[in-house]
Amino acid sequence: SDTPTICVDIDPATVTQLVDRGSAQATGMVTDVGMLLPRLAEAVTDRPELTE
C-alpha cells in the first residue's frame, strides 16, 4: 500500500512499540494530540489544493 500511517500519542512507549514492529510505512510522533489537531486543521485549510 502507498498510504502512510502516522501514530500520534503522548505516550512514548506507544510510538516505540510501533517502531519496534519494523513497519516501514508507519511514522511515530510523540506529542499531545490536542495541540496537534488544531494546527493540522489550520495547515490543511490554508492549502485549498488539499481540500478539493
N, C-alpha and C positions, 0 to 999 in steps of 0.2 A: 504494500500500500504506500502511496505517496503522501498520506496525510500525517503530519507530525502530531505527536501527543505531548502536551505540556502539563506537568503536575505542579500545582501551586499549593503550598502548605506552609503553615507557620512552624511545623514540627520538622526539624532537620532529619529525624530518623525516617520519616515517610519518604523524603526525597532520596536519601541514601539507599533505602530499600529498592526504589525504582532503578537507580543507577547500578546497584549490585546485580540486578537481574540481567544486565547486559543489553537492555533494549536500545537498539541503535536509533530508533525513531523517537525516543522519548527524551524530553528535556525537563530537568527539575529546577524549580525556583523556590527558594525559602523566603517567604515574605508573608505579610498579613494580607489575605485576600480582600479584606475590607478596604485596604488602601489601594490595592492594585486595580480592582474593577472600575472605580470611577475614572482613574487615569486611562485605563484601556478604552473605556467607552468614549472618553473625550478624544483620544487619539484616532479612533475609528470614525467618529462623526466629523472630525476635521478633515477627513480624506474621503470625499464623495465617491471616488472610484472603488472604495472598499464596501460601500453600502448599496451599490446598484446591482 
